Amino acid sequence: MKIRTATVQKRTENEVIFDTHPEISLDLSHVEDALKKGYNRPFLLVDSNIIRNKIRRFKAAMPRVHPHYAAKANPDSRVLKTLIEEGSGFEIASIAELDLLISLGVPAAEIYYSNPMKSRQYLEYAASKGVEWYVLDSVEELRKIVSVKPDAKLYLRIDTPNIGSDWPLAGKFGTHLADIKAIINEAVSLNADLAGVTFHVGSQCRNPQNWRVGIERARNVFADMRQAGLRPRLLNIGGGYPVRHVKPIPSIEVIADVINAAIADLPEEIRIMAEPGRYLVSDSACFVCRVVGTATRNGKRWMYWDAGIFGGIIEVSEGLRYEILTNRTGSSTPWSIAGPTCDSVDVLMHDELLPEDIQEGDFIFIPNAGAYTTAYASNFNGFPLPDVMVL
């Protein structure tokens, strides 16, 4: 079996910024070897050496920035162990992630709780385990955290532009300029240790200047904090570092040039961290599923996979375009593609150009799918979760 690879499109002159450094993906020969052992269900094949390469590359590009992996991107314990061995820090969104990291030997005091809205029960549990750092973006959340853990170290998530990101994340979280001083004043009133600022430029951010704007806004907040008598000592520049799918991306080195210039004169007492998730794990893996059937309705071709919206490929519903590979070589034709469940929302895409000779039993290969695939998957309709295999 030989996996058919996609044709690389020629880049235009205005995309030069996006092609300064090569990106590394899983060698598909590993997928072919895995399939020789048989196939029972969809699976994600992960190469841990690529994860090591990505975190080392991140650190080399931004020596002053401490990476704290966003555990939600891929919480497989073998992925986490690889990152622990590489000296990564971690950020979490729930106590399940906290328990998993603690079980792997990560000190709770080094784990950052970066979900801006936490239940009181989760706060009490995290505090009891020794978590020290908590994010907030409202007066209400500030009061809640301090009522549970008066000596918590707090960092404020501020709103920043998400222009040029495939998934803007502004809106649900991030305090706006008009509310910042009220939060600072409340922190002073409560004698709370409001010690840092964070922001998120949006997922798959292809505009490096978003980080510059976020850092400039954070510096302004630091000035307001100092004026109020607080002692800022953390800058968290969040996630959003992109990976290659079908769109050109700025390399981490290009993004780093912007970030390094923006943080160059920050005092040494300011710890600078980031929350890469997708960037560290996506390129390391290939998602493999199978065609369970095809159909022609009203002149349109339909293809059904044994994994869909509920089986790990949910991000296509938010606009992510994956590269899709197959071992068929027929002429390209438009397909509508759906998952195996009975739910009408389980439709992945329409008019996707794929070989016309694809048929039941064929394998589908999705490169660079190590993030937010198996993490999102569910057992809806009784279909099995994808396997995860790690090299």
C-alpha positions as CSV (number, residue, x, y, z in Angstrom):
1,M,0.0,0.0,0.0
2,K,1.3,3.4,-0.9
3,I,-0.4,6.5,0.6
4,R,-1.1,9.1,-2.0
5,T,0.4,12.5,-1.0
6,A,-1.0,15.8,-1.9
7,T,0.4,18.2,-4.4
8,V,2.3,21.1,-2.8
9,Q,0.9,24.4,-4.1
10,K,3.3,27.2,-5.1
11,R,3.4,30.0,-2.6
12,T,2.8,33.6,-3.7
13,E,5.3,36.4,-3.0
14,N,3.2,37.8,-0.2
15,E,3.4,34.5,1.6
16,V,7.2,34.5,1.9
17,I,6.9,35.1,5.7
18,F,5.1,31.7,5.9
19,D,7.9,29.6,4.4
20,T,11.0,30.6,6.3
21,H,11.5,27.3,8.1
22,P,10.4,23.7,7.2
23,E,7.7,21.9,9.2
24,I,8.1,18.2,10.2
25,S,5.3,15.7,10.1
26,L,4.9,12.0,11.0
27,D,6.6,9.8,8.4
28,L,3.6,7.9,6.8
29,S,5.7,4.8,6.5
30,H,5.0,4.3,10.2
31,V,1.2,4.3,9.4
32,E,1.7,1.7,6.7
33,D,3.6,-0.5,9.2
34,A,0.8,-0.1,11.8
35,L,-1.8,-1.1,9.3
36,K,0.1,-4.3,8.5
37,K,-0.7,-5.4,12.0
38,G,-4.5,-5.1,11.3
39,Y,-7.2,-2.5,11.8
40,N,-10.0,-2.6,14.4
41,R,-11.1,1.0,14.8
42,P,-9.9,4.5,14.0
43,F,-6.5,5.4,15.5
44,L,-4.1,8.2,16.1
45,L,-0.4,7.3,15.6
46,V,1.9,9.6,17.4
47,D,5.7,10.0,17.0
48,S,7.1,11.2,20.4
49,N,10.4,12.2,18.7
50,I,8.5,14.9,16.8
51,I,7.0,16.2,20.1
52,R,10.6,16.4,21.4
53,N,11.7,18.3,18.3
54,K,8.8,20.8,18.6
55,I,9.4,21.7,22.2
56,R,13.1,22.1,21.7
57,R,12.4,24.3,18.7
58,F,10.0,26.4,20.7
59,K,12.6,26.9,23.5
60,A,15.4,27.7,21.0
61,A,13.2,30.3,19.3
62,M,12.2,32.0,22.6
63,P,14.9,31.3,25.3
64,R,13.2,33.5,27.9
65,V,9.7,32.0,27.4
66,H,8.9,29.0,29.5
67,P,6.5,26.6,27.7
68,H,3.6,25.3,29.7
69,Y,1.8,22.7,27.6
70,A,-2.0,23.0,27.3
71,A,-2.9,19.6,28.5
72,K,-6.4,19.7,26.8
73,A,-4.8,19.5,23.3
74,N,-3.8,15.8,23.8
75,P,-3.9,14.5,27.4
76,D,-2.5,11.0,26.6
77,S,-0.2,10.1,29.4
78,R,2.6,9.0,27.0
79,V,2.4,12.5,25.4
80,L,2.6,14.1,28.8
81,K,5.5,11.9,29.9
82,T,7.4,13.0,26.8
83,L,6.9,16.6,27.6
84,I,7.8,16.1,31.2
85,E,11.1,14.6,30.1
86,E,11.7,17.7,27.9
87,G,11.2,20.0,30.9
88,S,7.8,21.4,29.9
89,G,5.5,23.1,32.3
90,F,1.8,22.6,32.2
91,E,-1.5,24.5,32.3
92,I,-4.9,22.9,33.0
93,A,-8.6,23.6,32.5
94,S,-10.0,21.0,35.0
95,I,-9.1,18.9,38.0
96,A,-9.1,15.7,35.9
97,E,-6.1,17.1,34.1
98,L,-4.6,18.1,37.4
99,D,-5.0,14.6,38.8
100,L,-3.4,13.1,35.7
101,L,-0.4,15.4,35.9
102,I,0.1,14.9,39.6
103,S,0.0,11.1,39.0
104,L,2.9,11.6,36.6
105,G,4.9,13.4,39.2
106,V,4.3,17.0,38.2
107,P,4.3,19.2,41.3
108,A,1.0,21.0,41.7
109,A,2.7,24.3,42.5
110,E,4.1,24.3,39.0
111,I,0.7,23.7,37.3
112,Y,-1.2,26.8,36.2
113,Y,-5.0,26.8,36.3
114,S,-5.8,28.8,33.2
115,N,-9.6,28.3,32.9
116,P,-11.1,31.7,33.6
117,M,-14.3,30.2,35.0
118,K,-13.9,27.6,37.7
119,S,-16.4,26.0,40.0
120,R,-16.0,26.5,43.7
121,Q,-15.7,22.7,44.1
122,Y,-12.8,22.6,41.6
123,L,-11.1,25.5,43.2
124,E,-11.3,23.9,46.6
125,Y,-9.9,20.7,45.2
126,A,-7.1,22.4,43.3
127,A,-6.1,24.4,46.4
128,S,-6.1,21.3,48.6
129,K,-3.6,19.7,46.1
130,G,-1.3,22.6,46.2
131,V,-2.1,24.6,43.0
132,E,-0.9,28.2,43.5
133,W,-1.6,30.0,40.2
134,Y,-5.1,30.8,39.0
135,V,-6.4,32.9,36.2
136,L,-9.4,35.3,36.3
137,D,-11.1,37.8,34.1
138,S,-13.8,39.3,36.3
139,V,-14.3,40.8,39.7
140,E,-16.7,37.9,40.5
141,E,-14.1,35.3,39.7
142,L,-11.5,37.2,41.8
143,R,-13.7,37.2,44.8
144,K,-14.5,33.5,44.4
145,I,-10.9,32.5,44.2
146,V,-9.8,34.6,47.1
147,S,-12.7,33.3,49.2
148,V,-11.4,29.7,48.7
149,K,-7.6,30.5,48.7
150,P,-6.7,33.9,50.1
151,D,-3.0,33.5,49.3
152,A,-3.6,32.4,45.7
153,K,-1.3,33.9,43.0
154,L,-3.5,35.4,40.4
155,Y,-3.1,36.4,36.8
156,L,-5.6,38.5,34.8
157,R,-6.7,37.5,31.3
158,I,-7.2,40.5,29.2
159,D,-8.8,40.9,25.8
160,T,-6.6,41.2,22.8
161,P,-7.1,41.2,19.0
162,N,-7.7,37.8,17.3
163,I,-7.3,39.2,13.8
164,G,-5.7,36.6,11.5
165,S,-6.6,33.6,13.7
166,D,-8.6,30.7,12.3
167,W,-10.6,30.5,15.5
168,P,-11.0,33.8,17.3
169,L,-11.3,33.2,21.1
170,A,-12.1,36.7,22.1
171,G,-15.6,37.2,23.5
172,K,-16.1,34.2,25.9
173,F,-13.1,35.1,28.0
174,G,-10.8,38.1,28.5
175,T,-11.6,41.3,30.5
176,H,-12.0,44.5,28.5
177,L,-10.1,47.7,29.1
178,A,-13.0,49.4,30.8
179,D,-13.1,46.7,33.6
180,I,-9.4,46.3,34.3
181,K,-9.0,49.1,36.9
182,A,-12.1,47.8,38.8
183,I,-10.5,44.3,39.1
184,I,-7.1,45.9,40.2
185,N,-8.9,48.0,42.8
186,E,-10.8,45.0,44.1
187,A,-7.6,43.0,44.3
188,V,-6.1,45.7,46.4
189,S,-9.2,45.9,48.6
190,L,-9.1,42.1,49.2
191,N,-5.3,42.1,49.7
192,A,-5.1,39.6,46.9
193,D,-1.9,38.8,45.1
194,L,-2.8,39.8,41.6
195,A,0.6,39.1,40.1
196,G,0.3,38.6,36.4
197,V,-1.4,39.2,33.1
198,T,-2.2,36.8,30.3
199,F,-4.0,36.9,26.9
200,H,-4.9,34.6,24.0
201,V,-4.4,35.7,20.4
202,G,-6.8,33.1,19.0
203,S,-6.2,29.5,17.8
204,Q,-4.1,28.8,14.7
205,C,-3.0,32.5,14.8
206,R,-1.3,33.4,11.5
207,N,-0.8,37.0,12.4
208,P,2.4,37.4,14.6
209,Q,1.6,41.0,15.4
210,N,-1.3,39.8,17.6
211,W,1.4,38.8,20.2
212,R,3.0,42.2,20.0
213,V,-0.3,44.0,20.7
214,G,-1.1,41.6,23.5
215,I,2.3,42.2,25.2
216,E,1.9,46.0,24.8
217,R,-1.5,45.8,26.5
218,A,-0.1,43.6,29.3
219,R,2.7,46.1,29.9
220,N,0.0,48.9,30.3
221,V,-1.8,46.7,32.8
222,F,1.5,46.1,34.7
223,A,1.9,49.9,35.0
224,D,-1.7,50.2,36.4
225,M,-1.0,47.3,38.9
226,R,2.2,48.9,40.1
227,Q,0.5,52.3,40.6
228,A,-2.1,50.5,42.7
229,G,0.7,49.0,44.9
230,L,0.6,45.5,43.4
231,R,3.8,43.6,42.4
232,P,3.4,42.1,38.9
233,R,5.8,39.2,38.1
234,L,4.2,37.0,35.5
235,L,3.5,37.5,31.8
236,N,1.7,34.6,30.2
237,I,1.6,35.1,26.4
238,G,-0.9,32.2,25.9
239,G,-1.2,29.8,23.0
240,G,-2.3,30.1,19.4
241,Y,1.0,29.0,17.7
242,P,-0.1,27.6,14.4
243,V,0.6,24.3,12.6
244,R,0.5,23.5,8.9
245,H,-2.7,22.0,7.4
246,V,-3.8,23.4,4.1
247,K,-3.0,27.1,4.8
248,P,0.5,28.6,4.9
249,I,1.6,29.6,8.4
250,P,4.3,31.8,10.0
251,S,7.0,29.6,11.5
252,I,7.6,29.7,15.3
253,E,10.9,31.5,14.5
254,V,9.0,34.3,12.7
255,I,6.6,34.6,15.6
256,A,9.5,34.5,18.0
257,D,11.1,37.5,16.3
258,V,8.1,39.6,17.1
259,I,7.7,38.3,20.7
260,N,11.5,38.5,21.6
261,A,11.5,42.1,20.4
262,A,8.4,42.9,22.5
263,I,9.8,41.4,25.7
264,A,13.4,42.4,25.3
265,D,13.4,45.1,28.0
266,L,11.0,43.5,30.5
267,P,12.6,43.3,34.0
268,E,14.1,40.0,35.0
269,E,11.7,39.6,37.8
270,I,8.9,39.2,35.3
271,R,8.6,35.5,34.5
272,I,7.4,34.9,30.9
273,M,5.5,31.8,30.0
274,A,3.4,30.5,27.1
275,E,0.8,27.9,26.7
276,P,1.5,26.0,23.5
277,G,-0.9,23.1,22.9
278,R,-1.6,22.3,19.3
279,Y,1.9,23.5,18.2
280,L,3.7,20.8,20.4
281,V,1.6,17.8,19.4
282,S,-0.3,18.3,16.2
283,D,2.5,17.6,13.7
284,S,3.5,14.4,15.6
285,A,0.5,12.3,14.6
286,C,-1.6,11.0,11.8
287,F,-5.3,10.1,12.3
288,V,-6.4,7.0,10.4
289,C,-10.0,6.0,9.7
290,R,-11.9,3.9,7.1
291,V,-14.6,4.3,4.6
292,V,-17.7,2.3,5.7
293,G,-19.7,3.0,2.6
294,T,-20.5,5.4,-0.3
295,A,-23.8,6.5,-1.8
296,T,-25.1,8.7,-4.7
297,R,-28.1,10.9,-4.0
298,N,-29.6,13.4,-6.4
299,G,-26.4,13.2,-8.4
300,K,-24.1,14.0,-5.4
301,R,-21.4,11.6,-4.1
302,W,-21.5,10.8,-0.4
303,M,-18.7,9.1,1.6
304,Y,-19.1,7.8,5.1
305,W,-16.2,7.2,7.5
306,D,-16.0,5.2,10.7
307,A,-15.0,8.5,12.5
308,G,-16.8,11.8,12.3
309,I,-17.8,14.8,14.3
310,F,-18.2,12.7,17.4
311,G,-15.2,10.4,16.7
312,G,-12.4,12.9,16.7
313,I,-12.8,15.2,13.7
314,I,-15.0,17.8,15.3
315,E,-12.8,20.8,14.5
316,V,-13.9,20.7,10.8
317,S,-17.2,22.0,12.1
318,E,-15.3,25.2,13.3
319,G,-13.6,25.6,9.9
320,L,-10.4,23.7,10.2
321,R,-9.3,22.3,6.9
322,Y,-7.3,19.1,7.2
323,E,-5.2,17.6,4.4
324,I,-6.8,14.3,3.5
325,L,-4.8,11.5,2.0
326,T,-5.7,8.2,0.4
327,N,-4.1,5.4,-1.5
328,R,-6.5,5.8,-4.4
329,T,-5.3,7.6,-7.6
330,G,-8.4,8.3,-9.5
331,S,-9.4,11.7,-10.8
332,S,-10.6,14.2,-8.2
333,T,-14.3,14.7,-7.8
334,P,-16.5,16.5,-5.2
335,W,-17.5,14.4,-2.2
336,S,-19.8,15.1,0.8
337,I,-18.2,13.3,3.8
338,A,-20.0,12.2,6.9
339,G,-19.4,10.2,10.1
340,P,-21.0,6.9,11.0
341,T,-23.6,8.1,13.6
342,C,-27.3,8.7,12.9
343,D,-27.1,12.4,14.0
344,S,-27.6,14.9,11.1
345,V,-24.9,17.1,12.5
346,D,-22.3,14.4,11.8
347,V,-21.4,15.8,8.4
348,L,-17.8,16.8,8.0
349,M,-17.6,18.6,4.7
350,H,-19.2,19.1,1.3
351,D,-17.5,19.4,-2.1
352,E,-14.2,18.0,-0.9
353,L,-12.1,17.0,-3.9
354,L,-10.9,13.5,-3.5
355,P,-10.3,10.5,-5.9
356,E,-13.5,9.4,-7.6
357,D,-12.6,5.7,-7.2
358,I,-12.7,5.7,-3.3
359,Q,-14.8,2.9,-2.1
360,E,-15.9,0.9,1.0
361,G,-13.0,-0.4,3.0
362,D,-10.5,2.2,1.9
363,F,-8.4,4.0,4.5
364,I,-8.3,7.7,5.0
365,F,-5.2,9.4,6.4
366,I,-5.2,12.8,8.1
367,P,-1.7,14.2,8.8
368,N,-0.9,16.7,11.5
369,A,-3.9,15.6,13.6
370,G,-2.3,15.0,17.0
371,A,-4.2,17.8,18.7
372,Y,-7.9,18.0,19.6
373,T,-8.9,14.8,17.8
374,T,-8.9,12.0,20.4
375,A,-9.3,14.6,23.1
376,Y,-12.7,15.6,21.6
377,A,-13.9,12.1,20.7
378,S,-16.9,10.5,22.5
379,N,-18.8,7.2,22.5
380,F,-21.9,8.8,21.1
381,N,-24.2,6.2,19.4
382,G,-22.0,3.5,20.9
383,F,-19.1,3.9,18.4
384,P,-15.7,3.2,20.0
385,L,-13.2,5.8,20.9
386,P,-10.1,5.9,18.6
387,D,-7.0,4.1,19.7
388,V,-3.9,6.1,20.4
389,M,-0.6,4.5,19.5
390,V,2.7,6.1,20.4
391,L,6.1,5.5,18.8
